[in-house]
Amino acid sequence: MKVYGAILSPMVRKVIVALEMKGLDFELDLVIPFNTPEGFEKISPLKKIPALQDGEVTLADSSIICEYLEDRYPEIALYPTDPAHKAKARWYEEYADTVLMKVIAEGLFFERVVKPMMGMETDEDKVQQNLKDNMPRTLAYLESVVPEQGFLLGESLMMADIGIGSCFINAGYAGFEPDPSEYPAFAAYLHRVKAHPALQKRIKEDAKLLN
Ligand SMILES: N[C@@H](CCC(=O)N[C@@H](CS)C(=O)NCC(=O)O)C(=O)O
């Protein structure tokens, strides 16, 4: 199997964690956003990362890829089986793919980490506006849904947690952590997610690029 993308992308990390937790072998083919190779749109029509190739199957979009991995390689489950719980899991993944991607990947990580890597200047006014206008309601929502113990859908870490945790890993790289005095349940939940060995492994790999 081949994953197309770059490991610092929260959505690529999500797919890699799914593959590693399921014990599936893969290789990473480095694709940098906004500078994709000729013909990449045949695999990823919107030219976004991640994309996956599994034999004859090519797929784009982290959620589509992770659901495919679950259906094709179900032995180690990363989604609940109960239909209502599975729908909830998809909702959290969707929330991460849309809201968190906008607030964290675009409004924070891109500005403070990616732009300097590309020799561009951070628009710190834009970051501050985003932190003031968008981050508090995002954190308030997450504070209202996370459990006091365990993970979003029970005792084990699943795709819903991986999607949300992966975005907040990037927030941390951009110098933002949720304030535990304001968001105690979410800060503690995030600590549990980031401490999971599957995410710790990714954080250690990321550190090699960031340091
Ligand atoms: N919903 C997509 C979002 C993927 C996405 O936005 N990827 C970013 C990098 S983290 C990207 O490729 N951006 C380049 C672009 O928008 O052209 C997913 O979950 O895979």
The ligand as an SDF file (V2000), in Angstrom:
LIG
                    3D

 20 19  0  0  0  0  0  0  0  0999 V2000
  -11.0290   16.5340    3.7470 N   0  0  0  0  0  0  0  0  0  0  0  0
   -9.6950   16.2600    3.2930 C   0  0  0  0  0  0  0  0  0  0  0  0
   -8.8120   17.4680    3.5550 C   0  0  0  0  0  0  0  0  0  0  0  0
   -7.3880   17.2640    3.0470 C   0  0  0  0  0  0  0  0  0  0  0  0
   -6.6020   18.5660    3.0590 C   0  0  0  0  0  0  0  0  0  0  0  0
   -7.1480   19.6700    3.1400 O   0  0  0  0  0  0  0  0  0  0  0  0
   -5.2900   18.4270    2.9370 N   0  0  0  0  0  0  0  0  0  0  0  0
   -4.4300   19.5800    2.8820 C   0  0  0  0  0  0  0  0  0  0  0  0
   -3.1400   19.3210    3.6350 C   0  0  0  0  0  0  0  0  0  0  0  0
   -3.4290   19.0210    5.3410 S   0  0  0  0  0  0  0  0  0  0  0  0
   -4.0780   19.8390    1.4220 C   0  0  0  0  0  0  0  0  0  0  0  0
   -3.7630   18.9380    0.6970 O   0  0  0  0  0  0  0  0  0  0  0  0
   -4.1660   21.1060    1.0070 N   0  0  0  0  0  0  0  0  0  0  0  0
   -3.8180   21.4990   -0.3160 C   0  0  0  0  0  0  0  0  0  0  0  0
   -4.9680   22.1190   -1.0560 C   0  0  0  0  0  0  0  0  0  0  0  0
   -5.9800   22.4810   -0.4310 O   0  0  0  0  0  0  0  0  0  0  0  0
   -4.8320   22.2620   -2.2900 O   0  0  0  0  0  0  0  0  0  0  0  0
   -9.1770   15.0140    4.0060 C   0  0  0  0  0  0  0  0  0  0  0  0
   -9.6870   14.7060    5.0840 O   0  0  0  0  0  0  0  0  0  0  0  0
   -8.3000   14.3240    3.4510 O   0  0  0  0  0  0  0  0  0  0  0  0
  1  2  1  0
  2  3  1  0
  2 18  1  0
  3  4  1  0
  4  5  1  0
  5  6  2  0
  5  7  1  0
  7  8  1  0
  8  9  1  0
  8 11  1  0
  9 10  1  0
 11 12  2  0
 11 13  1  0
 13 14  1  0
 14 15  1  0
 15 16  2  0
 15 17  1  0
 18 19  2  0
 18 20  1  0
M  END
$$$$
